[in-house]
Amino acid sequence: MQFAFLFAIFFDKMNAPLVLLFLGIISVLISLAYFKAPRQEERYFIKDLYLILFAVTGALSTFFINIELKYGPVLAAGFIGTLASFVPSINRKSNLLKEAPPAIYCGAFVGMTSASVAPNLKFILLAGIIAGSILILSKNIFNGFGGKLGTIAFGSIAITSAILYTLF
């Protein structure tokens, strides 16, 4: 995803050699960080499907509160995020419920999207599925770094926009 942002800047600044050099250095550093970062590979199909479901639930509920109930994106995401923080207390021994709050909150970031970008719930549904999928793929990458969930949400909205606006 970082490379997509770098390529967008690259094509915008084709005539600036210093910017291109800087982008090249950043690209190399991102590649090194990706391959050197400690990761644990997990393969839990059902658990991953639940995380996608949690992300979709967060996205749809936040979008509904934001657009339909007209409370605004910040209040909607704050409300859903607060509710998500209580999910692990349902069953404190469940590892799945411990992973639910970040997935729901990532979906809440997706649901904060403006109605001019995301015209309906179908758009948010697809973006939530994409966000949940990216969240699963990046589960063990960049843990502890700020902005991961928001970046995933932004990327899922951008991917969904690209898919839907180019195909339809």
C-alpha positions in Angstrom: 0.0 0.0 0.0 2.9 2.3 0.7 4.2 1.7 -2.7 0.9 2.8 -4.2 1.2 6.2 -2.5 4.9 6.5 -3.6 4.0 5.7 -7.2 1.2 8.4 -7.1 3.8 10.9 -5.9 6.3 9.6 -8.4 4.0 10.2 -11.4 3.1 13.6 -10.1 6.7 14.8 -9.7 8.3 13.3 -12.9 10.3 16.5 -13.6 11.9 16.9 -10.1 15.0 14.7 -9.8 15.5 15.3 -6.1 12.0 14.2 -5.4 12.5 11.1 -7.5 15.8 10.3 -5.7 14.0 10.8 -2.3 11.2 8.4 -3.4 13.7 5.8 -4.5 15.4 5.9 -1.1 12.1 5.7 0.7 11.1 2.7 -1.5 14.2 0.9 -0.7 13.8 1.6 3.1 10.2 0.4 3.0 11.2 -2.8 1.3 14.0 -3.4 3.8 11.6 -2.7 6.7 9.0 -5.1 5.3 11.4 -8.0 4.8 13.3 -7.4 8.1 10.2 -6.9 10.3 9.5 -9.8 12.6 6.4 -11.6 11.7 4.5 -14.7 12.8 2.6 -16.4 10.1 -0.8 -17.6 11.2 -3.3 -19.4 9.1 -6.7 -19.6 10.7 -9.4 -19.5 8.0 -12.5 -19.2 10.3 -10.9 -16.7 12.6 -10.0 -14.6 9.6 -13.5 -14.7 8.3 -14.8 -13.5 11.7 -12.3 -10.6 11.6 -13.6 -9.6 8.1 -17.2 -9.8 9.6 -16.1 -7.6 12.5 -14.7 -5.0 10.1 -17.8 -5.0 7.9 -20.0 -4.7 11.0 -18.0 -1.7 12.2 -18.1 -0.1 8.8 -21.8 -0.6 8.2 -22.9 0.5 11.7 -20.7 3.6 11.6 -21.9 4.6 8.1 -25.5 4.1 9.2 -25.1 6.3 12.3 -23.1 8.8 10.3 -25.3 9.2 7.3 -28.8 7.9 8.1 -29.0 9.1 11.7 -26.9 12.2 10.9 -24.7 12.2 14.0 -21.6 12.8 12.0 -18.5 10.7 11.3 -16.6 11.4 14.5 -19.4 10.7 16.9 -20.4 7.6 15.0 -16.9 6.2 15.0 -16.4 7.1 18.6 -19.6 5.3 19.6 -18.8 2.2 17.6 -15.2 2.2 18.9 -16.4 2.5 22.5 -18.8 -0.4 22.0 -16.0 -2.4 20.4 -13.8 -1.9 23.4 -16.3 -3.9 25.5 -16.5 -6.9 23.2 -13.6 -8.8 24.9 -15.4 -8.6 28.2 -18.2 -10.9 26.9 -15.8 -13.9 27.2 -12.3 -13.0 28.6 -10.9 -16.3 27.6 -11.7 -16.0 23.9 -8.7 -15.0 21.7 -11.1 -14.1 18.9 -13.0 -11.6 20.9 -9.6 -10.0 22.0 -8.9 -9.3 18.3 -12.4 -7.9 17.6 -11.9 -4.3 18.7 -9.2 -3.4 16.2 -11.1 -5.0 13.4 -14.3 -3.2 14.4 -12.5 0.1 14.8 -10.8 -0.3 11.4 -14.3 -0.8 10.0 -15.4 2.3 11.9 -12.8 4.3 10.0 -14.2 2.9 6.7 -17.7 4.0 7.8 -16.6 7.6 8.4 -16.4 8.0 4.6 -18.4 10.9 3.2 -21.6 10.2 1.3 -20.2 11.9 -1.7 -17.5 9.2 -1.9 -19.5 6.3 -0.7 -23.0 6.8 -2.0 -24.6 3.7 -0.4 -24.3 0.7 1.9 -23.1 -1.5 -0.9 -20.0 0.6 -1.3 -19.3 0.4 2.4 -20.0 -3.3 2.4 -17.3 -3.9 -0.3 -14.9 -1.5 1.4 -15.4 -3.2 4.7 -14.6 -6.6 3.2 -11.5 -5.2 1.5 -10.5 -3.5 4.8 -10.9 -6.7 6.7 -8.9 -8.6 4.1 -6.1 -6.1 4.2 -6.2 -6.2 8.0 -5.7 -10.0 8.0 -2.9 -9.7 5.5 -1.1 -7.1 7.6 -2.0 -8.6 11.0 1.6 -9.2 12.0 3.2 -6.3 10.2 3.8 -2.9 11.8 2.3 -3.8 15.2 2.7 -0.9 17.6 3.0 1.7 14.8 0.3 4.4 14.8 -2.0 4.9 11.9 -2.2 1.3 10.7 -6.0 1.0 11.0 -6.7 4.4 9.3 -4.3 3.6 6.5 -6.0 0.3 5.9 -9.4 2.1 5.9 -8.1 4.7 3.5 -6.6 2.0 1.2 -9.9 0.0 1.2 -11.9 3.1 0.2 -9.4 4.0 -2.5 -9.4 0.4 -3.8 -13.2 0.2 -3.7 -13.5 3.5 -5.5 -11.1 2.4 -8.2 -13.0 -0.8 -8.7 -16.5 0.6 -8.7 -15.8 3.8 -10.6 -13.8 2.1 -13.4 -16.1 -0.8 -13.8 -19.4 1.0 -13.6 
